[in-house]
Amino acid sequence: MRITNIVERPVPLRGSIRNSLVNFSGHTVSLLAVHTDVVGAGKPVVGVAFNSIGRFAQSGILRDRLIPRVLSTDPETLLGEDGLLDPAKVLAACMRDEKPGGHGDRAAAASVLELACWDAVAKAMGEPAARTIARRVRGCEPQSDVAVYAAGGYYYGCGDDVARLRAELRAYQDLGYREFKIKIGGADLAADLRRIEAAIEVAGDAGAVAVDANGRFDRAAAVQVAEELRPYGLRWFEEPGDPLDFGLNAEVVEAFQGPVATGENLFSVQDVRNLLAYGGLRPRCDVLQMDAGLSYGLTEYLGMIAAVEEAGFDRRWLHPHGGHLINLHIVAGLGLGGCEAYPGVFQPFGGYPDDVLRTVGRIAPSQAPGFGLEEKLDLDIEIRTLIDLGGAR
């Protein structure tokens, strides 16, 4: 298996929503294709991925540094014993001459290229990525389906926010979702408490509602909000403050007492080790949300899982950030606790195809080869445009 070309293009997110700090109306995502010389179903196998959601496209880093390094690498050194691409070796080629640390956007850039290789390998084997991941990493079959919660409840900036939130969550219930996550920190606390109470009313259970501050609060405000939220019995309180302020997180854990969720903005194994050492997290209580699509891909993510388990945590308390198909396959393949879903936001990347088998609160990856991104019709249009830009070198 040889890489014949790699192409990337930034794709804008659709819609105008915001959380407590970020307006997503101008956000883009890197969509990337790894062209190979393997032929399947009468056409060359092309691995496709994107760098998750919530960070901008990484076109410059990919174009100027990472892609040229991979294309200039001896193709034989990128293969595993089975003759297929080894994503870890491709990642190593990406990172040649890069200094340790300083992760940020570089981590997301490397992730999209590494994950596209997983898609290519699964397509070459003619199987869904969840099965490829489960067999290669764990020597077993993947989970048949995955627990999911609907993430929404953003600030839309118009009309009756509480009424709109109720309608949004009821629409998710009609789709089969029973647990939800909404945003806080973008309004005053009294307004946010009204939103939380409305969400609980729709869900019928406070334990089915999580809240996410997206790092909005300083230490004093985070502790105050945690104390205000404690009596509700929420499913979790997510990212109360700066994700690298582990001392703040530890204080919130003590003040909130219920489950705290964090990790989506940690991009390396060492960051995760520091969180586990200093963030006050408790096994079988708090939730870890690291995202392979933002942190160098599945190779680094596997190191994160190893660090989590070495610290006495169970992988079933890992719920990756990013409600999209790539993480659905990763959760199923690795036996993690559950997956976020974006049924109404962050298109064309968020959510799942309309015909994905769904029972109440659970979704099964399809049997399409790879991550199945082409099964999302609006995303497939973008993928076809991208592939047309590539072809063989």
Secondary structure, DSSP 4 states (H G I P E B T S, - for coil): --EEEEEEEEEEPBS--B-SS-BGGG-EEEEEEEEEEEEETTEEEEEEEE--SSS---HHHIIIIIHHHHHTS-GGGGB-TTSSB-HHHHHHHHTTTPPSS--HHHHHHHHHHHHHHHHHHHHHHTSBHHHHHIIIIISSPPPS-EEEEEE---B--SS-HHHHHHHHHHHHHHHT---EEEE-SSS-HHHHHHHHHHHHHHHT-GGGEEEE-TT---HHHHHHHHHHHGGG--S-EE--S-TT-HHHHHHHHHHH-S-EEE-TT--SHHHHHHHHHHS---TTTSEE---GGGTTSHHHHHHHHHHHHHTT--GGGB--S--SHHHHHHHHHHT-S-EEE-SSSSBTTSS--TTS-EETTEE---SSSBT-GGGSHHHHHHHHHHHHH----
